[in-house]
């Protein structure tokens, strides 16, 4: 009788060997996972490299880039060509002319430098270069105030302040009383200089030092216009639910003036650093640059500030006299911060950086993308973190808003151009200047409103309902002007 052999896998020593091998394999896998997790955690902690010492005199972004190579690499990519339906001009030799795209602007801006040169925006890398080359600067006299938002000038302002007798040294922390005295004194002095002289001290467009403390990397605001403007805004009666630190300051004893660098939250600062430049302001030769926020951020509140303002010579505020009509007109700059403030994203606590500089991961590190650009170029990270809809649908929503805004803006521009033509005809026909004054005021109001939307770089998306309201008023004021001329009998006189 033959015994049946024991199956191989049933033999004790084989099973023990397999178990040992499985345990060893599991141990290797666990250790590999642990090593991977540990290395990722270590990588995540290494957010920067200490290669060079940064201080309040380090302006060149390349120096900052040695310690923060990921952010610097993205910053350099603001020079890359890009475009959307209503924005972006790429990196060609010169940006695209908006005057060629919309000849009505030549009529609206007649007598002002924007009537000879007005181009599509390009990336931050070009902000100083484009200003140096624009015909508004090469063919018209400008002052140093134009550089407030087109260059890294914090150190230049402080240096100029020290030359003028301000206390302290450049080594003092930016928020110190001496540094602030240097900054403001230098700002006042540079704004008075001719553009060609002021620009000699500046080499870089917006730089790291304009938004970051060189020691802690904390966000900060450094532009004197914003520092003064946000303080004036805090004292206004305008409700600001999207800026809770101001509302909190208003409820306090107000023993100290509002200071964004002391009082604002980090999330607020992620919009305020952008609001240093993407705003409406006066930067002409008659007085120091200022942000007109004394009454609030809405278009009519800014208008009211301008209407109440008197230049040092006692004259009424206006940017220029319209060459064809003589109207004392207002010129909007780029009021993105003001328009964003009226929209749903601001009310929902969404900052500028959340959409235009979204968070991204490089390996285990989470950083803010410093390639500042349109959210439409990166919908996944800019939009879909909150809006769980397909990219095609989100882009279609944006296009619908912008197309509607553009259609309204076309109607508003048509109304203003028609009003300008009618005023011209009335003047040629000999209508009394005194009788035309109310009509010229209507031109001022209409043109200010359409330009507020036209100059704002979102084609209405930052606040669609607000943009529609403003453009509706622009059409209304323009047509009111034409009706007023008709009531004066100007139309009949012009036809004769």
C-alpha positions as a Python dict, from the first residue, in 0.01 Angstrom:
ca = {
    (1, 'X'): (0, 0, 0),
    (2, 'X'): (148, 336, -108),
    (3, 'X'): (115, 652, 111),
    (4, 'X'): (-23, 969, -62),
    (5, 'X'): (246, 1247, -60),
    (6, 'X'): (167, 1567, 133),
    (7, 'X'): (85, 1860, -101),
    (8, 'X'): (371, 2107, -126),
    (9, 'X'): (175, 2409, 4),
    (10, 'X'): (48, 2206, 296),
    (11, 'X'): (390, 2132, 426),
    (12, 'X'): (463, 2336, 739),
    (13, 'X'): (805, 2459, 637),
    (14, 'X'): (671, 2579, 299),
    (15, 'X'): (386, 2769, 458),
    (16, 'X'): (621, 2925, 709),
    (17, 'X'): (853, 3032, 428),
    (18, 'X'): (568, 3189, 231),
    (19, 'X'): (446, 3374, 535),
    (20, 'X'): (795, 3501, 604),
    (21, 'X'): (834, 3615, 243),
    (22, 'X'): (495, 3792, 249),
    (23, 'X'): (584, 3961, 577),
    (24, 'X'): (917, 4074, 436),
    (25, 'X'): (749, 4209, 123),
    (26, 'X'): (486, 4390, 330),
    (27, 'X'): (759, 4536, 547),
    (28, 'X'): (947, 4661, 241),
    (29, 'X'): (629, 4816, 101),
    (30, 'X'): (541, 4981, 431),
    (31, 'X'): (894, 5112, 472),
    (32, 'X'): (890, 5243, 113),
    (33, 'X'): (558, 5415, 179),
    (34, 'X'): (694, 5560, 502),
    (35, 'X'): (1006, 5683, 325),
    (36, 'X'): (795, 5840, 51),
    (37, 'X'): (566, 6011, 302),
    (38, 'X'): (863, 6133, 508),
    (39, 'X'): (1039, 6272, 201),
    (40, 'X'): (717, 6442, 88),
    (41, 'X'): (669, 6597, 431),
    (42, 'X'): (1028, 6715, 431),
    (43, 'X'): (980, 6855, 81),
    (44, 'X'): (664, 7034, 191),
    (45, 'X'): (857, 7200, 474),
    (46, 'X'): (1124, 7322, 232),
    (47, 'X'): (915, 7606, 88),
    (48, 'X'): (1218, 7823, 19),
    (49, 'X'): (1597, 7816, 5),
    (50, 'X'): (1825, 8042, 204),
    (51, 'X'): (2072, 8130, -69),
    (52, 'X'): (2086, 8509, -32),
    (53, 'X'): (1989, 8756, 238),
    (54, 'X'): (1689, 8971, 145),
    (55, 'X'): (1623, 9310, 299),
    (56, 'X'): (1432, 9634, 239),
    (57, 'X'): (1684, 9734, -29),
    (58, 'X'): (1653, 9419, -242),
    (59, 'X'): (1447, 9527, -542),
    (60, 'X'): (1565, 9290, -817),
    (61, 'X'): (1320, 8994, -839),
    (62, 'X'): (1605, 8771, -960),
    (63, 'X'): (1763, 8795, -614),
    (64, 'X'): (1438, 8691, -450),
    (65, 'X'): (1417, 8412, -706),
    (66, 'X'): (1728, 8249, -564),
    (67, 'X'): (1536, 8182, -243),
    (68, 'X'): (1198, 8129, -409),
    (69, 'X'): (1271, 7970, -748),
    (70, 'X'): (920, 7830, -803),
    (71, 'X'): (749, 8164, -757),
    (72, 'X'): (1012, 8346, -961),
    (73, 'X'): (978, 8102, -1248),
    (74, 'X'): (603, 8170, -1260),
    (75, 'X'): (662, 8546, -1233),
    (76, 'X'): (886, 8531, -1541),
    (77, 'X'): (608, 8359, -1734),
    (78, 'X'): (396, 8674, -1718),
    (79, 'X'): (594, 8761, -2033),
    (80, 'X'): (435, 8471, -2222),
    (81, 'X'): (187, 8535, -2500),
    (82, 'X'): (-175, 8479, -2407),
    (83, 'X'): (-516, 8599, -2505),
    (84, 'X'): (-888, 8571, -2436),
    (85, 'X'): (-1183, 8709, -2630),
    (86, 'X'): (-1179, 9039, -2443),
    (87, 'X'): (-825, 9065, -2312),
    (88, 'X'): (-461, 8986, -2340),
    (89, 'X'): (-229, 9119, -2605),
    (90, 'X'): (46, 8862, -2604),
    (91, 'X'): (416, 8940, -2622),
    (92, 'X'): (448, 9080, -2970),
    (93, 'X'): (677, 9377, -3039),
    (94, 'X'): (396, 9612, -2942),
    (95, 'X'): (54, 9541, -2792),
    (96, 'X'): (-270, 9556, -2989),
    (97, 'X'): (-421, 9903, -3034),
    (98, 'X'): (-765, 9947, -2881),
    (99, 'X'): (-812, 10264, -3085),
    (100, 'X'): (-799, 10060, -3405),
    (101, 'X'): (-1039, 9806, -3258),
    (102, 'X'): (-1281, 10080, -3152),
    (103, 'X'): (-1238, 10416, -3337),
    (104, 'X'): (-1515, 10571, -3126),
    (105, 'X'): (-1260, 10603, -2846),
    (106, 'X'): (-1063, 10854, -3053),
    (107, 'X'): (-1369, 11080, -3055),
    (108, 'X'): (-1441, 11025, -2687),
    (109, 'X'): (-1083, 11099, -2577),
    (110, 'X'): (-1016, 11382, -2822),
    (111, 'X'): (-768, 11626, -2670),
    (112, 'X'): (-633, 11369, -2421),
    (113, 'X'): (-323, 11149, -2473),
    (114, 'X'): (-541, 10836, -2481),
    (115, 'X'): (-672, 10955, -2819),
    (116, 'X'): (-331, 10896, -2977),
    (117, 'X'): (-233, 10569, -2810),
    (118, 'X'): (-441, 10319, -2611),
    (119, 'X'): (-346, 9952, -2621),
    (120, 'X'): (-459, 9616, -2491),
    (121, 'X'): (-295, 9514, -2167),
    (122, 'X'): (-6, 9270, -2159),
    (123, 'X'): (143, 9068, -1875),
    (124, 'X'): (300, 9225, -1566),
    (125, 'X'): (645, 9174, -1715),
    (126, 'X'): (568, 9451, -1966),
    (127, 'X'): (410, 9714, -1740),
    (128, 'X'): (715, 9942, -1732),
    (129, 'X'): (833, 9870, -2086),
    (130, 'X'): (493, 9941, -2238),
    (131, 'X'): (464, 10270, -2052),
    (132, 'X'): (808, 10379, -2165),
    (133, 'X'): (713, 10312, -2527),
    (134, 'X'): (359, 10446, -2539),
    (135, 'X'): (309, 10764, -2739),
    (136, 'X'): (123, 10905, -2439),
    (137, 'X'): (468, 10933, -2279),
    (138, 'X'): (700, 10979, -2579),
    (139, 'X'): (486, 11252, -2741),
    (140, 'X'): (321, 11415, -2440),
    (141, 'X'): (466, 11560, -2120),
    (142, 'X'): (399, 11341, -1818),
    (143, 'X'): (502, 11348, -1453),
    (144, 'X'): (658, 11095, -1222),
    (145, 'X'): (317, 11013, -1076),
    (146, 'X'): (255, 10789, -1380),
    (147, 'X'): (514, 10547, -1242),
    (148, 'X'): (326, 10482, -919),
    (149, 'X'): (163, 10170, -1066),
    (150, 'X'): (404, 10079, -1345),
    (151, 'X'): (727, 10013, -1159),
    (152, 'X'): (875, 9883, -838),
    (153, 'X'): (931, 10214, -664),
    (154, 'X'): (913, 10153, -288),
    (155, 'X'): (1290, 10185, -241),
    (156, 'X'): (1314, 10474, -489),
    (157, 'X'): (1050, 10667, -294),
    (158, 'X'): (1231, 10607, 35),
    (159, 'X'): (1564, 10710, -114),
    (160, 'X'): (1411, 11031, -249),
    (161, 'X'): (1253, 11095, 91),
    (162, 'X'): (1588, 11059, 262),
    (163, 'X'): (1738, 11308, 17),
    (164, 'X'): (1465, 11549, 115),
    (165, 'X'): (1547, 11523, 484),
    (166, 'X'): (1320, 11241, 606),
    (167, 'X'): (1454, 11068, 922),
    (168, 'X'): (1608, 10722, 952),
    (169, 'X'): (1775, 10483, 708),
    (170, 'X'): (1672, 10234, 441),
    (171, 'X'): (1753, 9949, 679),
    (172, 'X'): (1455, 10028, 898),
    (173, 'X'): (1146, 9808, 864),
    (174, 'X'): (894, 9933, 611),
    (175, 'X'): (616, 9976, 866),
    (176, 'X'): (831, 10182, 1105),
    (177, 'X'): (742, 10551, 1147),
    (178, 'X'): (1071, 10662, 990),
    (179, 'X'): (1027, 10438, 685),
    (180, 'X'): (673, 10564, 635),
    (181, 'X'): (793, 10925, 658),
    (182, 'X'): (1059, 10847, 396),
    (183, 'X'): (804, 10680, 170),
    (184, 'X'): (550, 10961, 175),
    (185, 'X'): (805, 11239, 138),
    (186, 'X'): (968, 11064, -155),
    (187, 'X'): (631, 10991, -315),
    (188, 'X'): (538, 11359, -302),
    (189, 'X'): (872, 11457, -453),
    (190, 'X'): (874, 11198, -734),
    (191, 'X'): (518, 11285, -840),
    (192, 'X'): (637, 11639, -914),
    (193, 'X'): (932, 11533, -1129),
    (194, 'X'): (915, 11514, -1508),
    (195, 'X'): (859, 11154, -1617),
    (196, 'X'): (1198, 11126, -1790),
    (197, 'X'): (1380, 11226, -1473),
    (198, 'X'): (1171, 11016, -1236),
    (199, 'X'): (1211, 10695, -1437),
    (200, 'X'): (1592, 10704, -1416),
    (201, 'X'): (1580, 10560, -1065),
    (202, 'X'): (1358, 10267, -1167),
    (203, 'X'): (1461, 9944, -1337),
    (204, 'X'): (1192, 9686, -1270),
    (205, 'X'): (818, 9643, -1318),
    (206, 'X'): (618, 9523, -1018),
    (207, 'X'): (853, 9321, -799),
    (208, 'X'): (846, 9093, -496),
    (209, 'X'): (928, 9374, -253),
    (210, 'X'): (612, 9562, -352),
    (211, 'X'): (389, 9291, -201),
    (212, 'X'): (607, 9093, 42),
    (213, 'X'): (802, 9161, 358),
    (214, 'X'): (1160, 9049, 279),
    (215, 'X'): (1206, 8885, 618),
    (216, 'X'): (873, 8714, 686),
    (217, 'X'): (733, 8702, 329),
    (218, 'X'): (402, 8826, 473),
    (219, 'X'): (183, 9014, 230),
    (220, 'X'): (190, 9391, 264),
    (221, 'X'): (86, 9704, 78),
    (222, 'X'): (360, 9952, -11),
    (223, 'X'): (211, 10195, -265),
    (224, 'X'): (151, 10535, -101),
    (225, 'X'): (-162, 10600, -307),
    (226, 'X'): (-327, 10286, -173),
    (227, 'X'): (-213, 10343, 184),
    (228, 'X'): (-373, 10687, 182),
    (229, 'X'): (-672, 10576, -22),
    (230, 'X'): (-771, 10282, 197),
    (231, 'X'): (-745, 10505, 505),
    (232, 'X'): (-979, 10757, 342),
    (233, 'X'): (-1217, 10475, 244),
    (234, 'X'): (-1226, 10346, 600),
    (235, 'X'): (-1353, 10686, 716),
    (236, 'X'): (-1635, 10691, 460),
    (237, 'X'): (-1991, 10583, 531),
    (238, 'X'): (-1992, 10330, 246),
    (239, 'X'): (-2074, 9976, 373),
    (240, 'X'): (-1782, 9743, 302),
    (241, 'X'): (-1890, 9389, 395),
    (242, 'X'): (-1620, 9240, 174),
    (243, 'X'): (-1351, 9416, 380),
    (244, 'X'): (-1437, 9300, 735),
    (245, 'X'): (-1126, 9450, 892),
    (246, 'X'): (-1248, 9798, 798),
    (247, 'X'): (-1594, 9727, 940),
    (248, 'X'): (-1426, 9604, 1259),
    (249, 'X'): (-1207, 9916, 1277),
    (250, 'X'): (-1515, 10138, 1234),
    (251, 'X'): (-1674, 9977, 1540),
    (252, 'X'): (-1364, 10040, 1752),
    (253, 'X'): (-1244, 10358, 1918),
    (254, 'X'): (-1057, 10474, 1605),
    (255, 'X'): (-772, 10598, 1820),
    (256, 'X'): (-536, 10495, 1540),
    (257, 'X'): (-609, 10538, 1169),
    (258, 'X'): (-691, 10225, 972),
    (259, 'X'): (-371, 10055, 857),
    (260, 'X'): (-405, 9763, 615),
    (261, 'X'): (-61, 9630, 709),
    (262, 'X'): (-170, 9608, 1071),
    (263, 'X'): (-545, 9548, 1054),
    (264, 'X'): (-625, 9351, 737),
    (265, 'X'): (-648, 8971, 729),
    (266, 'X'): (-430, 8766, 498),
    (267, 'X'): (-729, 8692, 274),
    (268, 'X'): (-806, 9062, 246),
    (269, 'X'): (-442, 9129, 164),
    (270, 'X'): (-469, 8883, -126),
    (271, 'X'): (-688, 9148, -289),
    (272, 'X'): (-538, 9463, -142),
    (273, 'X'): (-194, 9397, -289),
    (274, 'X'): (-364, 9392, -630),
    (275, 'X'): (-570, 9698, -541),
    (276, 'X'): (-248, 9898, -510),
    (277, 'X'): (-246, 9938, -888),
    (278, 'X'): (-564, 9793, -1040),
    (279, 'X'): (-768, 10093, -935),
    (280, 'X'): (-898, 10434, -1035),
    (281, 'X'): (-677, 10729, -941),
    (282, 'X'): (-571, 11077, -1048),
    (283, 'X'): (-213, 11095, -1177),
    (284, 'X'): (-200, 11427, -1361),
    (285, 'X'): (31, 11725, -1318),
    (286, 'X'): (-192, 11947, -1104),
    (287, 'X'): (-157, 11764, -772),
    (288, 'X'): (-10, 11454, -611),
    (289, 'X'): (-158, 11123, -721),
    (290, 'X'): (-455, 11017, -509),
    (291, 'X'): (-725, 10749, -494),
    (292, 'X'): (-1074, 10908, -492),
    (293, 'X'): (-1226, 10684, -226),
    (294, 'X'): (-1344, 10945, 26),
    (295, 'X'): (-1712, 10862, -37),
    (296, 'X'): (-1684, 10496, -138),
    (297, 'X'): (-1595, 10272, -430),
    (298, 'X'): (-1900, 10302, -656),
    (299, 'X'): (-1879, 10501, -979),
    (300, 'X'): (-2110, 10778, -857),
    (301, 'X'): (-1930, 10800, -520),
    (302, 'X'): (-1596, 10848, -694),
    (303, 'X'): (-1761, 11103, -922),
    (304, 'X'): (-1888, 11289, -615),
    (305, 'X'): (-1535, 11297, -472),
    (306, 'X'): (-1403, 11445, -794),
    (307, 'X'): (-1689, 11696, -815),
    (308, 'X'): (-1614, 11822, -464),
    (309, 'X'): (-1237, 11831, -512),
    (310, 'X'): (-1054, 12154, -586),
    (311, 'X'): (-706, 12168, -734),
    (312, 'X'): (-444, 12368, -540),
    (313, 'X'): (-512, 12663, -772),
    (314, 'X'): (-878, 12655, -667),
    (315, 'X'): (-998, 12519, -998),
    (316, 'X'): (-1255, 12246, -1047),
    (317, 'X'): (-1137, 11889, -1088),
    (318, 'X'): (-1122, 11745, -1439),
    (319, 'X'): (-871, 11540, -1636),
    (320, 'X'): (-891, 11740, -1958),
    (321, 'X'): (-1110, 11966, -2168),
    (322, 'X'): (-1263, 11777, -2455),
    (323, 'X'): (-1114, 11915, -2776),
    (324, 'X'): (-1441, 11911, -2971),
    (325, 'X'): (-1692, 12019, -2710),
    (326, 'X'): (-1498, 12187, -2430),
    (327, 'X'): (-1651, 11957, -2168),
    (328, 'X'): (-1441, 11920, -1853),
    (329, 'X'): (-1413, 11544, -1880),
    (330, 'X'): (-1301, 11265, -1648),
    (331, 'X'): (-1075, 10976, -1755),
    (332, 'X'): (-1101, 10642, -1576),
    (333, 'X'): (-784, 10439, -1530),
    (334, 'X'): (-835, 10068, -1456),
    (335, 'X'): (-1086, 10031, -1169),
    (336, 'X'): (-1077, 9653, -1123),
    (337, 'X'): (-1063, 9674, -742),
    (338, 'X'): (-1363, 9904, -734),
    (339, 'X'): (-1569, 9691, -973),
    (340, 'X'): (-1474, 9365, -799),
    (341, 'X'): (-1590, 9524, -473),
    (342, 'X'): (-1946, 9543, -612),
    (343, 'X'): (-1960, 9180, -726),
    (344, 'X'): (-2064, 8845, -581),
    (345, 'X'): (-1709, 8711, -559),
    (346, 'X'): (-1602, 8991, -325),
    (347, 'X'): (-1912, 8941, -111),
    (348, 'X'): (-1834, 8568, -95),
    (349, 'X'): (-1482, 8629, 35),
    (350, 'X'): (-1308, 8539, -290),
    (351, 'X'): (-989, 8739, -338),
    (352, 'X'): (-821, 8854, -657),
    (353, 'X'): (-541, 8601, -603),
    (354, 'X'): (-787, 8310, -565),
    (355, 'X'): (-880, 8348, -932),
    (356, 'X'): (-583, 8521, -1096),
    (357, 'X'): (-308, 8354, -888),
    (358, 'X'): (-467, 8023, -780),
    (359, 'X'): (-294, 7776, -554),
    (360, 'X'): (-104, 7496, -723),
    (361, 'X'): (106, 7199, -617),
    (362, 'X'): (460, 7131, -725),
    (363, 'X'): (552, 6798, -575),
    (364, 'X'): (446, 6816, -211),
    (365, 'X'): (453, 7194, -197),
    (366, 'X'): (142, 7411, -224),
    (367, 'X'): (221, 7757, -356),
    (368, 'X'): (44, 8056, -509),
    (369, 'X'): (89, 8069, -885),
    (370, 'X'): (274, 8394, -961),
    (371, 'X'): (196, 8380, -1331),
    (372, 'X'): (-77, 8640, -1292),
    (373, 'X'): (-329, 8600, -1577),
    (374, 'X'): (-691, 8549, -1675),
    (375, 'X'): (-873, 8271, -1486),
    (376, 'X'): (-1008, 8155, -1823),
    (377, 'X'): (-662, 8018, -1901),
    (378, 'X'): (-673, 7782, -1603),
    (379, 'X'): (-1037, 7710, -1523),
    (380, 'X'): (-956, 7392, -1330),
    (381, 'X'): (-762, 7567, -1055),
    (382, 'X'): (-920, 7913, -1079),
    (383, 'X'): (-1289, 7828, -1104),
    (384, 'X'): (-1365, 7460, -1050),
    (385, 'X'): (-1238, 7453, -693),
    (386, 'X'): (-1571, 7623, -610),
    (387, 'X'): (-1790, 7580, -917),
    (388, 'X'): (-1841, 7208, -984),
    (389, 'X'): (-1946, 7240, -1346),
    (390, 'X'): (-1779, 7139, -1672),
    (391, 'X'): (-1517, 7380, -1805),
    (392, 'X'): (-1715, 7434, -2125),
    (393, 'X'): (-2019, 7548, -1927),
    (394, 'X'): (-1818, 7784, -1705),
    (395, 'X'): (-1650, 7947, -2003),
    (396, 'X'): (-1986, 7982, -2175),
    (397, 'X'): (-2123, 8167, -1870),
    (398, 'X'): (-1831, 8408, -1873),
    (399, 'X'): (-1868, 8467, -2247),
    (400, 'X'): (-2239, 8538, -2209),
    (401, 'X'): (-2174, 8799, -1938),
    (402, 'X'): (-1896, 8965, -2135),
    (403, 'X'): (-2086, 8962, -2465),
    (404, 'X'): (-2385, 9130, -2300),
    (405, 'X'): (-2162, 9390, -2137),
    (406, 'X'): (-1991, 9461, -2469),
    (407, 'X'): (-2329, 9506, -2642),
    (408, 'X'): (-2438, 9755, -2373),
    (409, 'X'): (-2106, 9935, -2393),
    (410, 'X'): (-2141, 9970, -2771),
    (411, 'X'): (-2479, 10138, -2721),
    (412, 'X'): (-2336, 10368, -2458),
    (413, 'X'): (-2042, 10468, -2677),
    (414, 'X'): (-2278, 10529, -2969),
    (415, 'X'): (-2486, 10760, -2750),
    (416, 'X'): (-2182, 10959, -2638),
    (417, 'X'): (-2033, 10991, -2986),
    (418, 'X'): (-2373, 11110, -3112),
    (419, 'X'): (-2394, 11364, -2829),
    (420, 'X'): (-2045, 11493, -2907),
    (421, 'X'): (-2141, 11537, -3272),
    (422, 'X'): (-2457, 11724, -3175),
    (423, 'X'): (-2268, 11954, -2938),
    (424, 'X'): (-2014, 12027, -3210),
    (425, 'X'): (-2293, 12117, -3450),
    (426, 'X'): (-2460, 12339, -3191),
    (427, 'X'): (-2137, 12526, -3120),
    (428, 'X'): (-2077, 12582, -3489),
    (429, 'X'): (-2434, 12707, -3523),
    (430, 'X'): (-2368, 12969, -3256),
    (431, 'X'): (-2569, 12832, -2964),
    (432, 'X'): (-2484, 13031, -2651),
    (433, 'X'): (-2207, 12870, -2441),
    (434, 'X'): (-2394, 12930, -2118),
    (435, 'X'): (-2691, 12734, -2247),
    (436, 'X'): (-2462, 12448, -2347),
    (437, 'X'): (-2313, 12414, -1997),
    (438, 'X'): (-2577, 12169, -1864),
    (439, 'X'): (-2531, 11959, -2178),
    (440, 'X'): (-2155, 11948, -2125),
    (441, 'X'): (-2220, 11826, -1770),
    (442, 'X'): (-2428, 11543, -1913),
    (443, 'X'): (-2140, 11456, -2147),
    (444, 'X'): (-1906, 11446, -1846),
    (445, 'X'): (-2139, 11210, -1660),
    (446, 'X'): (-2206, 10983, -1958),
    (447, 'X'): (-1845, 10960, -2068),
    (448, 'X'): (-1720, 10893, -1714),
    (449, 'X'): (-1953, 10597, -1679),
    (450, 'X'): (-1885, 10426, -2009),
    (451, 'X'): (-1511, 10477, -1962),
    (452, 'X'): (-1532, 10328, -1611),
    (453, 'X'): (-1649, 9999, -1766),
    (454, 'X'): (-1432, 10026, -2076),
    (455, 'X'): (-1111, 10083, -1878),
    (456, 'X'): (-1192, 9806, -1627),
    (457, 'X'): (-1026, 9487, -1744),
    (458, 'X'): (-1299, 9225, -1700),
    (459, 'X'): (-1558, 9336, -1957),
    (460, 'X'): (-1816, 9340, -1680),
    (461, 'X'): (-1742, 8999, -1530),
    (462, 'X'): (-1622, 9128, -1193),
    (463, 'X'): (-1970, 9271, -1127),
    (464, 'X'): (-2215, 9207, -1415),
    (465, 'X'): (-2517, 9382, -1264),
    (466, 'X'): (-2310, 9683, -1161),
    (467, 'X'): (-2156, 9712, -1507),
    (468, 'X'): (-2504, 9697, -1665),
    (469, 'X'): (-2632, 9964, -1424),
    (470, 'X'): (-2341, 10195, -1504),
    (471, 'X'): (-2377, 10152, -1879),
    (472, 'X'): (-2751, 10205, -1857),
    (473, 'X'): (-2687, 10538, -1686),
    (474, 'X'): (-2428, 10626, -1952),
    (475, 'X'): (-2682, 10571, -2230),
    (476, 'X'): (-2941, 10771, -2036),
    (477, 'X'): (-2713, 11070, -1973),
    (478, 'X'): (-2597, 11069, -2334),
    (479, 'X'): (-2949, 11072, -2471),
    (480, 'X'): (-3057, 11328, -2208),
    (481, 'X'): (-2789, 11555, -2352),
    (482, 'X'): (-2927, 11516, -2702),
    (483, 'X'): (-3281, 11587, -2580),
    (484, 'X'): (-3157, 11896, -2396),
    (485, 'X'): (-2999, 12021, -2719),
    (486, 'X'): (-3324, 11962, -2901),
    (487, 'X'): (-3513, 12156, -2636),
    (488, 'X'): (-3267, 12443, -2685),
    (489, 'X'): (-3356, 12440, -3050),
    (490, 'X'): (-2998, 12344, -3130),
    (491, 'X'): (-3098, 12073, -3373),
    (492, 'X'): (-3303, 12317, -3579),
    (493, 'X'): (-3031, 12579, -3571),
    (494, 'X'): (-2769, 12324, -3678),
    (495, 'X'): (-2978, 12214, -3977),
    (496, 'X'): (-3000, 12570, -4106),
}
